[in-house]
Amino acid sequence: MTRQAASAKPHGLLTLGFLSVLQESHGWLGGYLVTNGWGRPLEFRLTTAVQPNRVQTVLYGPTLSEYLHADVIGKTLVEKTTTKPDLIVTDSLPVLALRSRIDIPVVAVGSAPEHLGDWVAFPHVRSSTLLLLPRKFEVDQDRIVALLDQVDPAVDLAEPFTRVREAVAEARKMGVTNRAA
């Protein structure tokens, strides 16, 4: 038996985190859905809007987006969630920096940047779009593929982001986003 096969989990035990960061008029808002390998929800969290002030914008400069997406929003959501995912999927490239802050592989769905120099793009049958990861974490690709091979064939990695955005919109209507993650 191969090592990968020995560590394989049934679809229902595998956990995937879907992390989206949305820009709104009040700032940046994060939504995080953890599902099992069938795509069924296990846990959902969202943040309040994060709006950097002018001093932070100046001090963080070009690293501000990565700081907000990965450190302030992404890491906070992952740490506050009780269900630890085997893989985190995002639809926001700056969230990929989260990988250097946690010991969980992080991959993005979506279109590849114009210049792939810092990125590795690869297809997988569980995604209707290319998957992306930072070149410095290219070693995660085999692990990511092995995890995705365990996901139910009916799951499309791009689909849960629609649910995250709709859940965030519903939570905003109910006033839930006034409370912290």
C-alpha positions, -999 to +999 in steps of 0.1 A: +000+000+000+014+034-009+019+061+017-007+083+001-033+055+001-026+048+037-034+084+047-065+087+025-096+097+043-132+090+034-149+120+016-169+129+048-138+131+070-116+152+047-121+189+054-117+218+031-116+255+040-129+281+015-116+315+023-128+346+004-119+382+011-143+408-003-137+445-007-167+467+002-172+504+008-165+499+046-133+480+040-122+444+035-145+415+048-135+379+051-158+349+048-147+313+056-166+281+050-153+248+061-168+217+044-164+180+043-152+162+012-187+162-001-190+199+000-214+200+030-209+228+054-193+221+088-186+257+100-189+293+087-172+324+100-169+360+089-151+391+100-161+426+105-150+451+078-113+460+082-104+494+069-067+504+071-061+540+081-038+563+061-008+557+084-011+520+080-015+524+042+017+544+041+037+522+065+027+489+049+030+502+014+029+475-013+026+447+014-007+461+028-029+438+007-010+407+017-011+418+054-048+424+054-057+393+034-033+368+050-026+381+085-055+402+097-084+383+080-072+349+068-051+338+099-078+352+123-106+332+106-086+300+104-075+302+141-110+310+154-125+281+135-129+249+155-127+226+125-091+223+112-091+219+074-068+196+054-066+222+026-076+258+023-089+271-010-092+308-018-104+330-046-080+358-036-043+356-046-031+377-016-046+351+007-020+326-006+006+343+017-014+327+045+006+295+037+037+310+053+018+316+085+001+282+090+010+245+084-019+239+060-016+240+022-033+269+005-043+270-031-062+295-052-089+290-078-093+314-107-075+328-137-038+328-137-020+362-134-006+376-166+030+367-156+034+333-139+069+340-127+060+337-090+031+313-095+026+276-103-006+270-122-021+235-126-054+219-135-074+194-115-106+176-123-122+190-090-118+226-103-134+243-133-106+268-132-068+266-129-054+262-094-026+285-083+000+284-056+031+305-049+063+291-066+080+291-031+053+266-020+055+244-051+064+215-029+028+215-017+015+206-052+017+169-048+000+170-014-027+193-027-034+169-056-035+139-033-060+157-011-081+168-040-081+133-054-100+124-021-127+150-027-161+138-040-162+140-078-193+161-077-175+190-059-162+219-080-137+240-059-150+272-074-186+267-064-184+272-026-173+308-031-208+316-044-222+302-012-196+322+009-206+355-009-243+348-005-239+339+032-219+371+038-247+391+020-273+374+042-253+380+074-249+417+065-287+419+061-291+404+095-265+427+110-242+398+119-211+415+104-212+441+132-197+413+154-161+402+152-150+368+138 
